[in-house]
């Protein structure tokens, strides 16, 4: 998220290990500087900002093995397209319902103790998704009356990213959104709203460091007051070192 003087806050989270950082730009230099994604070799749940692409591209040194695009971001994008022209962009609402159906299908399978979806079910969801994306492309192809350039780009991108969007239907260990990371930045948004953000990068960096400490302690079941008190007493809480 951005603040005054083009400052950005970044959240990266793996389970009970949330980390918040700040930089003056949203760039590879910023993300590389946190030294997490350049070394990360797991499933990355993210939005589709182009700056993240290199971390899953082995030809560019990326180590990420799988990508799940955040469906919460996609649902918001689809809603905006549909609300701009409900009649002509009906495909966008259909795609929203398709993603929600996929989520319900996975949740039901997990509740029933299944290790994964059947091949038939997975293919059915994929076909429905691709058909809906194609409807969006056809409705907004250059030269088509009532077309929207933004809708065309979204539909085309969703068709091209089908494997990254539906990854959660193939691997039940993969979340369908990056909401845990999004939730971790709420306090930063609240602070900016109340106090008018920060006057310097030094102040913002300090805030991010404190929030990382608090969020990590809380994720490990440590009372926030206790963690802060111990820090002021010179004995800050820290993650136990594996034996």
SEKE-640194 format. One record per residue (C-alpha): z, x, y; residue in three letters. Coordinates in pm, whole numbers, m for minus. Layout:
N
<c3:Z; c1:X; c2:Y; rest:Ala>
...
***
This chain:
243
<c3:0; c1:0; c2:0; rest:Unk>
<c3:m67; c1:119; c2:354; rest:Unk>
<c3:156; c1:153; c2:658; rest:Unk>
<c3:116; c1:281; c2:1014; rest:Unk>
<c3:m85; c1:594; c2:1082; rest:Unk>
<c3:m264; c1:544; c2:751; rest:Unk>
<c3:31; c1:619; c2:523; rest:Unk>
<c3:35; c1:505; c2:164; rest:Unk>
<c3:301; c1:447; c2:m97; rest:Unk>
<c3:224; c1:499; c2:m465; rest:Unk>
<c3:411; c1:356; c2:m763; rest:Unk>
<c3:371; c1:500; c2:m1110; rest:Unk>
<c3:584; c1:363; c2:m1390; rest:Unk>
<c3:620; c1:423; c2:m1762; rest:Unk>
<c3:878; c1:197; c2:m1921; rest:Unk>
<c3:1216; c1:285; c2:m1769; rest:Unk>
<c3:1073; c1:571; c2:m1562; rest:Unk>
<c3:951; c1:440; c2:m1225; rest:Unk>
<c3:847; c1:683; c2:m956; rest:Unk>
<c3:762; c1:618; c2:m591; rest:Unk>
<c3:579; c1:863; c2:m367; rest:Unk>
<c3:411; c1:870; c2:m27; rest:Unk>
<c3:105; c1:1034; c2:120; rest:Unk>
<c3:m99; c1:1002; c2:438; rest:Unk>
<c3:m416; c1:921; c2:243; rest:Unk>
<c3:m520; c1:726; c2:m63; rest:Unk>
<c3:m706; c1:1007; c2:m232; rest:Unk>
<c3:m728; c1:1229; c2:m538; rest:Unk>
<c3:m528; c1:1488; c2:m347; rest:Unk>
<c3:m249; c1:1234; c2:m304; rest:Unk>
<c3:m241; c1:1122; c2:m668; rest:Unk>
<c3:m285; c1:1474; c2:m803; rest:Unk>
<c3:2; c1:1587; c2:m583; rest:Unk>
<c3:249; c1:1369; c2:m773; rest:Unk>
<c3:144; c1:1557; c2:m1090; rest:Unk>
<c3:173; c1:1255; c2:m1319; rest:Unk>
<c3:m171; c1:1103; c2:m1378; rest:Unk>
<c3:m346; c1:1442; c2:m1412; rest:Unk>
<c3:m124; c1:1507; c2:m1716; rest:Unk>
<c3:m88; c1:1152; c2:m1845; rest:Unk>
<c3:m238; c1:1097; c2:m2191; rest:Unk>
<c3:m163; c1:735; c2:m2273; rest:Unk>
<c3:m265; c1:381; c2:m2177; rest:Unk>
<c3:m306; c1:344; c2:m1800; rest:Unk>
<c3:m267; c1:m7; c2:m1657; rest:Unk>
<c3:m417; c1:m9; c2:m1309; rest:Unk>
<c3:m635; c1:m182; c2:m1056; rest:Unk>
<c3:m999; c1:m80; c2:m1026; rest:Unk>
<c3:m970; c1:157; c2:m730; rest:Unk>
<c3:m1242; c1:417; c2:m786; rest:Unk>
<c3:m996; c1:701; c2:m732; rest:Unk>
<c3:m832; c1:629; c2:m1067; rest:Unk>
<c3:m1152; c1:655; c2:m1269; rest:Unk>
<c3:m1148; c1:1031; c2:m1311; rest:Unk>
<c3:m818; c1:1024; c2:m1499; rest:Unk>
<c3:m983; c1:850; c2:m1794; rest:Unk>
<c3:m1301; c1:1060; c2:m1776; rest:Unk>
<c3:m1272; c1:1365; c2:m2006; rest:Unk>
<c3:m1574; c1:1526; c2:m1839; rest:Unk>
<c3:m1364; c1:1543; c2:m1520; rest:Unk>
<c3:m1050; c1:1664; c2:m1691; rest:Unk>
<c3:m899; c1:1319; c2:m1744; rest:Unk>
<c3:m649; c1:1277; c2:m2027; rest:Unk>
<c3:m592; c1:899; c2:m2018; rest:Unk>
<c3:m686; c1:758; c2:m2359; rest:Unk>
<c3:m712; c1:387; c2:m2273; rest:Unk>
<c3:m736; c1:171; c2:m1961; rest:Unk>
<c3:m617; c1:m184; c2:m1906; rest:Unk>
<c3:m729; c1:m335; c2:m1578; rest:Unk>
<c3:m452; c1:m537; c2:m1415; rest:Unk>
<c3:m538; c1:m902; c2:m1477; rest:Unk>
<c3:m309; c1:m1015; c2:m1195; rest:Unk>
<c3:m537; c1:m835; c2:m949; rest:Unk>
<c3:m842; c1:m993; c2:m1111; rest:Unk>
<c3:m690; c1:m1341; c2:m1101; rest:Unk>
<c3:m632; c1:m1303; c2:m727; rest:Unk>
<c3:m986; c1:m1176; c2:m669; rest:Unk>
<c3:m1131; c1:m1462; c2:m872; rest:Unk>
<c3:m921; c1:m1719; c2:m687; rest:Unk>
<c3:m1045; c1:m1589; c2:m352; rest:Unk>
<c3:m1408; c1:m1614; c2:m466; rest:Unk>
<c3:m1363; c1:m1965; c2:m604; rest:Unk>
<c3:m1181; c1:m2094; c2:m295; rest:Unk>
<c3:m1459; c1:m1961; c2:m72; rest:Unk>
<c3:m1708; c1:m2204; c2:m232; rest:Unk>
<c3:m1558; c1:m2413; c2:m516; rest:Unk>
<c3:m1887; c1:m2578; c2:m608; rest:Unk>
<c3:m2114; c1:m2274; c2:m618; rest:Unk>
<c3:m1849; c1:m2033; c2:m747; rest:Unk>
<c3:m1714; c1:m2254; c2:m1027; rest:Unk>
<c3:m1761; c1:m1962; c2:m1267; rest:Unk>
<c3:m1472; c1:m1780; c2:m1096; rest:Unk>
<c3:m1225; c1:m2055; c2:m1182; rest:Unk>
<c3:m1366; c1:m2066; c2:m1535; rest:Unk>
<c3:m1305; c1:m1692; c2:m1563; rest:Unk>
<c3:m948; c1:m1737; c2:m1440; rest:Unk>
<c3:m891; c1:m1991; c2:m1715; rest:Unk>
<c3:m1055; c1:m1759; c2:m1968; rest:Unk>
<c3:m813; c1:m1477; c2:m1885; rest:Unk>
<c3:m518; c1:m1714; c2:m1902; rest:Unk>
<c3:m642; c1:m1846; c2:m2237; rest:Unk>
<c3:m664; c1:m1490; c2:m2368; rest:Unk>
<c3:m306; c1:m1428; c2:m2257; rest:Unk>
<c3:m182; c1:m1748; c2:m2423; rest:Unk>
<c3:m367; c1:m1660; c2:m2742; rest:Unk>
<c3:m203; c1:m1318; c2:m2756; rest:Unk>
<c3:142; c1:m1460; c2:m2677; rest:Unk>
<c3:107; c1:m1719; c2:m2954; rest:Unk>
<c3:m2; c1:m1455; c2:m3203; rest:Unk>
<c3:295; c1:m1233; c2:m3113; rest:Unk>
<c3:535; c1:m1527; c2:m3146; rest:Unk>
<c3:395; c1:m1596; c2:m3491; rest:Unk>
<c3:453; c1:m1235; c2:m3593; rest:Unk>
<c3:88; c1:m1131; c2:m3607; rest:Unk>
<c3:0; c1:m765; c2:m3559; rest:Unk>
<c3:m327; c1:m854; c2:m3388; rest:Unk>
<c3:m588; c1:m1121; c2:m3334; rest:Unk>
<c3:m840; c1:m1200; c2:m3603; rest:Unk>
<c3:m1188; c1:m1058; c2:m3560; rest:Unk>
<c3:m1322; c1:m1411; c2:m3514; rest:Unk>
<c3:m1071; c1:m1494; c2:m3240; rest:Unk>
<c3:m1125; c1:m1165; c2:m3058; rest:Unk>
<c3:m1502; c1:m1206; c2:m3065; rest:Unk>
<c3:m1477; c1:m1567; c2:m2948; rest:Unk>
<c3:m1270; c1:m1463; c2:m2645; rest:Unk>
<c3:m1507; c1:m1177; c2:m2570; rest:Unk>
<c3:m1814; c1:m1403; c2:m2592; rest:Unk>
<c3:m1653; c1:m1662; c2:m2363; rest:Unk>
<c3:m1562; c1:m1389; c2:m2115; rest:Unk>
<c3:m1909; c1:m1233; c2:m2113; rest:Unk>
<c3:m2085; c1:m1569; c2:m2085; rest:Unk>
<c3:m1868; c1:m1662; c2:m1787; rest:Unk>
<c3:m1928; c1:m1328; c2:m1617; rest:Unk>
<c3:m2302; c1:m1376; c2:m1668; rest:Unk>
<c3:m2279; c1:m1718; c2:m1504; rest:Unk>
<c3:m2125; c1:m1548; c2:m1203; rest:Unk>
<c3:m2404; c1:m1291; c2:m1192; rest:Unk>
<c3:m2676; c1:m1556; c2:m1226; rest:Unk>
<c3:m2520; c1:m1773; c2:m954; rest:Unk>
<c3:m2512; c1:m1483; c2:m710; rest:Unk>
<c3:m2820; c1:m1277; c2:m794; rest:Unk>
<c3:m3001; c1:m1155; c2:m481; rest:Unk>
<c3:m3240; c1:m1425; c2:m363; rest:Unk>
<c3:m3032; c1:m1712; c2:m504; rest:Unk>
<c3:m2941; c1:m1987; c2:m259; rest:Unk>
<c3:m2572; c1:m1992; c2:m172; rest:Unk>
<c3:m2509; c1:m1653; c2:m326; rest:Unk>
<c3:m2213; c1:m1434; c2:m233; rest:Unk>
<c3:m2242; c1:m1057; c2:m237; rest:Unk>
<c3:m1869; c1:m1018; c2:m309; rest:Unk>
<c3:m1887; c1:m1269; c2:m594; rest:Unk>
<c3:m2188; c1:m1088; c2:m739; rest:Unk>
<c3:m2009; c1:m754; c2:m730; rest:Unk>
<c3:m1698; c1:m901; c2:m893; rest:Unk>
<c3:m1889; c1:m1076; c2:m1172; rest:Unk>
<c3:m2096; c1:m766; c2:m1242; rest:Unk>
<c3:m1790; c1:m542; c2:m1240; rest:Unk>
<c3:m1604; c1:m771; c2:m1478; rest:Unk>
<c3:m1899; c1:m772; c2:m1718; rest:Unk>
<c3:m1920; c1:m394; c2:m1710; rest:Unk>
<c3:m1542; c1:m354; c2:m1752; rest:Unk>
<c3:m1502; c1:m605; c2:m2036; rest:Unk>
<c3:m1335; c1:m352; c2:m2268; rest:Unk>
<c3:m1084; c1:m254; c2:m2001; rest:Unk>
<c3:m1008; c1:m615; c2:m1906; rest:Unk>
<c3:m959; c1:m741; c2:m2263; rest:Unk>
<c3:m784; c1:m432; c2:m2398; rest:Unk>
<c3:m457; c1:m626; c2:m2420; rest:Unk>
<c3:m614; c1:m865; c2:m2672; rest:Unk>
<c3:m687; c1:m576; c2:m2908; rest:Unk>
<c3:m360; c1:m385; c2:m2873; rest:Unk>
<c3:m45; c1:m594; c2:m2846; rest:Unk>
<c3:149; c1:m297; c2:m2709; rest:Unk>
<c3:m60; c1:m311; c2:m2391; rest:Unk>
<c3:60; c1:m532; c2:m2105; rest:Unk>
<c3:m205; c1:m738; c2:m1928; rest:Unk>
<c3:m77; c1:m655; c2:m1578; rest:Unk>
<c3:92; c1:m368; c2:m1397; rest:Unk>
<c3:350; c1:m608; c2:m1252; rest:Unk>
<c3:650; c1:m383; c2:m1335; rest:Unk>
<c3:506; c1:m122; c2:m1101; rest:Unk>
<c3:418; c1:m385; c2:m841; rest:Unk>
<c3:776; c1:m517; c2:m851; rest:Unk>
<c3:908; c1:m168; c2:m785; rest:Unk>
<c3:738; c1:m159; c2:m445; rest:Unk>
<c3:878; c1:m489; c2:m319; rest:Unk>
<c3:1173; c1:m322; c2:m147; rest:Unk>
<c3:934; c1:m91; c2:38; rest:Unk>
<c3:741; c1:m394; c2:163; rest:Unk>
<c3:1064; c1:m566; c2:264; rest:Unk>
<c3:1189; c1:m257; c2:449; rest:Unk>
<c3:859; c1:m227; c2:634; rest:Unk>
<c3:870; c1:m596; c2:728; rest:Unk>
<c3:1226; c1:m580; c2:861; rest:Unk>
<c3:1229; c1:m239; c2:1026; rest:Unk>
<c3:866; c1:m201; c2:1124; rest:Unk>
<c3:800; c1:68; c2:866; rest:Unk>
<c3:874; c1:439; c2:923; rest:Unk>
<c3:839; c1:672; c2:1218; rest:Unk>
<c3:753; c1:981; c2:1017; rest:Unk>
<c3:629; c1:1095; c2:678; rest:Unk>
<c3:961; c1:1271; c2:631; rest:Unk>
<c3:1147; c1:941; c2:658; rest:Unk>
<c3:904; c1:762; c2:429; rest:Unk>
<c3:921; c1:1041; c2:171; rest:Unk>
<c3:1301; c1:1028; c2:176; rest:Unk>
<c3:1293; c1:651; c2:131; rest:Unk>
<c3:1060; c1:683; c2:m168; rest:Unk>
<c3:1285; c1:943; c2:m327; rest:Unk>
<c3:1593; c1:723; c2:m289; rest:Unk>
<c3:1407; c1:418; c2:m423; rest:Unk>
<c3:1289; c1:619; c2:m725; rest:Unk>
<c3:1649; c1:721; c2:m796; rest:Unk>
<c3:1781; c1:367; c2:m762; rest:Unk>
<c3:1501; c1:207; c2:m966; rest:Unk>
<c3:1531; c1:461; c2:m1247; rest:Unk>
<c3:1908; c1:429; c2:m1267; rest:Unk>
<c3:1883; c1:50; c2:m1267; rest:Unk>
<c3:1617; c1:58; c2:m1540; rest:Unk>
<c3:1863; c1:256; c2:m1754; rest:Unk>
<c3:2138; c1:m1; c2:m1706; rest:Unk>
<c3:2334; c1:198; c2:m1447; rest:Unk>
<c3:2495; c1:4; c2:m1162; rest:Unk>
<c3:2320; c1:85; c2:m835; rest:Unk>
<c3:2649; c1:120; c2:m645; rest:Unk>
<c3:2781; c1:362; c2:m906; rest:Unk>
<c3:2463; c1:569; c2:m898; rest:Unk>
<c3:2471; c1:591; c2:m518; rest:Unk>
<c3:2843; c1:665; c2:m502; rest:Unk>
<c3:2812; c1:946; c2:m753; rest:Unk>
<c3:2518; c1:1090; c2:m561; rest:Unk>
<c3:2725; c1:1102; c2:m240; rest:Unk>
<c3:3009; c1:1264; c2:m433; rest:Unk>
<c3:2778; c1:1541; c2:m547; rest:Unk>
<c3:2738; c1:1420; c2:m904; rest:Unk>
<c3:2412; c1:1218; c2:m905; rest:Unk>
<c3:2317; c1:1023; c2:m1213; rest:Unk>
<c3:2034; c1:1175; c2:m1415; rest:Unk>
<c3:1848; c1:1099; c2:m1735; rest:Unk>
<c3:2018; c1:1250; c2:m2036; rest:Unk>
<c3:1844; c1:1559; c2:m2169; rest:Unk>
<c3:1720; c1:1507; c2:m2528; rest:Unk>
<c3:1919; c1:1705; c2:m2781; rest:Unk>
***
